[in-house]
Amino acid sequence: MGIADFAAYDISRDYYENFERGPRFKGSFPDLESLKKEELDFFGNRLAFPFGIPAGLLLNSRWVSFYARMGFPLLVYKTVRTVEHPSHPYPNCLFVKTGMLDPFKLPDVLLAPSGYEPPSLREVTITNSFGMPSMKPDWWQEDMERAKNSLPEGYVLVGSGVGTYAGSREKLVGDFVDVSVMLREVGVAAVILNFSCPNVEGSEGLIYTDYELSAEIVSGVKKAVPDVPLFVKVGFLYGKALEGFVKAVAPYVEGIAGINSIQAKVVKEDGSPALGAGREKSGVCGWAIGECARLFTVELSRIRKEMKADFLIMSCGGVTDRESFAGLKECGADVVLSCTGAMFNPLLASEIRG
Ligand SMILES: Cc1cc2nc3c(=O)[nH]c(=O)nc-3n(C[C@H](O)[C@H](O)[C@H](O)COP(=O)(O)O)c2cc1C
């Protein structure tokens, strides 16, 4: 048995099979009452501990309920849209062979050799490529309601939405507003707008690099749903680029989430695209992007202090064990999340809270 065999998400199957049959788990569930508490007021909701899962792994309400039972208090349902949208075909996740990425010298090309497994759970690094699939809104609204109602006290459901590009900037802004209104109808504790998917073509994936468009979207959403705590999710930025983004969106948001996976060309040993033709570039996440996530969080925390702002920092990237969780907290994160780490080790929350 290898590392992949113990994962809740089965990387040898496609998104739809995982959606219908997952999560996989054979062990026993922790006693939630015995896990360490470090309570936080999350916009009027009690959060038992500042840890959870970012958008991606929680494909539907079964996944949300499962990870709540595993002791992850903040649960972000996978990004949804106002229209049904298919997933990229199999493969969706592959192990990547790399050392820790240097945030100042990010590689253009990374290797995903066939049959490769990482040396340990701590060093688990993958590329993922889904293209932000979504069910129809009436389906996901009902399912999110189910997810929310399954949560114990101290556990919180957050929604993540993305606008679908349909030919113009105005329509994209309008679609972000519509998806936020739909998420509000579910009664999620906060809405995170995904401005940063490395696995979609063009404008949907790189919104965070366009400050003007980012500000236009958040101001539109804030006007439409002023009572919902609003976050934006960004890719890796630091220094002046991060500062410019934060200044543009800070007047309209209650929090900033990041980082998303780091985009690279992922190839097999023979140089051919690991995910197949047409999907040369994809997002890399897990252990190897930990240093990027720490730098992002330190910088975001410095900028918040300099601006005398009080937005919440929700950090993820490379959290696979207690040390990497503590590392992001020390960098200034208010809440820490883990996607790849939690995918391969569903016991991660009970280890961190043990
Ligand atoms: C399987 C998978 C699916 C993901 N899907 C989404 C998504 O739908 N929306 C989003 O904002 N981020 C998505 N992400 C990115 C994660 O939320 C996170 O930003 C990134 O993986 C870095 O964290 P990690 O190193 O803990 O995995 C996904 C990541 C993975 C591994």
PDBQT file of the ligand as one rigid body, heavy atoms in Angstrom, charges set to zero:
ROOT
HETATM    1  C1  LIG A 401      -8.059  18.749  -5.552  1.00  0.00    +0.000 C 
HETATM    2  C2  LIG A 401      -7.994  20.236  -5.466  1.00  0.00    +0.000 A 
HETATM    3  C3  LIG A 401      -9.035  21.023  -5.961  1.00  0.00    +0.000 A 
HETATM    4  C4  LIG A 401      -8.996  22.417  -5.814  1.00  0.00    +0.000 A 
HETATM    5  N1  LIG A 401     -10.069  23.158  -6.227  1.00  0.00    +0.000 NA
HETATM    6  C5  LIG A 401     -10.139  24.489  -5.908  1.00  0.00    +0.000 A 
HETATM    7  C6  LIG A 401     -11.322  25.255  -6.130  1.00  0.00    +0.000 A 
HETATM    8  O1  LIG A 401     -12.340  24.751  -6.634  1.00  0.00    +0.000 OA
HETATM    9  N2  LIG A 401     -11.319  26.559  -5.775  1.00  0.00    +0.000 N 
HETATM   10  C7  LIG A 401     -10.232  27.169  -5.185  1.00  0.00    +0.000 A 
HETATM   11  O2  LIG A 401     -10.294  28.356  -4.846  1.00  0.00    +0.000 OA
HETATM   12  N3  LIG A 401      -9.078  26.465  -4.978  1.00  0.00    +0.000 NA
HETATM   13  C8  LIG A 401      -9.022  25.153  -5.293  1.00  0.00    +0.000 A 
HETATM   14  N4  LIG A 401      -7.886  24.426  -5.011  1.00  0.00    +0.000 N 
HETATM   15  C9  LIG A 401      -6.730  25.120  -4.406  1.00  0.00    +0.000 C 
HETATM   16  C10 LIG A 401      -6.710  24.973  -2.876  1.00  0.00    +0.000 C 
HETATM   17  O3  LIG A 401      -7.829  25.600  -2.271  1.00  0.00    +0.000 OA
HETATM   18  C11 LIG A 401      -5.435  25.603  -2.266  1.00  0.00    +0.000 C 
HETATM   19  O4  LIG A 401      -5.452  26.981  -2.521  1.00  0.00    +0.000 OA
HETATM   20  C12 LIG A 401      -4.148  25.025  -2.838  1.00  0.00    +0.000 C 
HETATM   21  O5  LIG A 401      -4.288  23.646  -3.063  1.00  0.00    +0.000 OA
HETATM   22  C13 LIG A 401      -2.971  25.242  -1.863  1.00  0.00    +0.000 C 
HETATM   23  O6  LIG A 401      -3.186  24.597  -0.643  1.00  0.00    +0.000 OA
HETATM   24  P1  LIG A 401      -2.532  23.155  -0.289  1.00  0.00    +0.000 P 
HETATM   25  O7  LIG A 401      -1.079  23.255  -0.517  1.00  0.00    +0.000 OA
HETATM   26  O8  LIG A 401      -2.939  22.903   1.128  1.00  0.00    +0.000 OA
HETATM   27  O9  LIG A 401      -3.172  22.166  -1.218  1.00  0.00    +0.000 OA
HETATM   28  C14 LIG A 401      -7.892  23.035  -5.185  1.00  0.00    +0.000 A 
HETATM   29  C15 LIG A 401      -6.820  22.240  -4.749  1.00  0.00    +0.000 A 
HETATM   30  C16 LIG A 401      -6.861  20.863  -4.863  1.00  0.00    +0.000 A 
HETATM   31  C17 LIG A 401      -5.718  20.037  -4.346  1.00  0.00    +0.000 C 
ENDROOT
TORSDOF 0
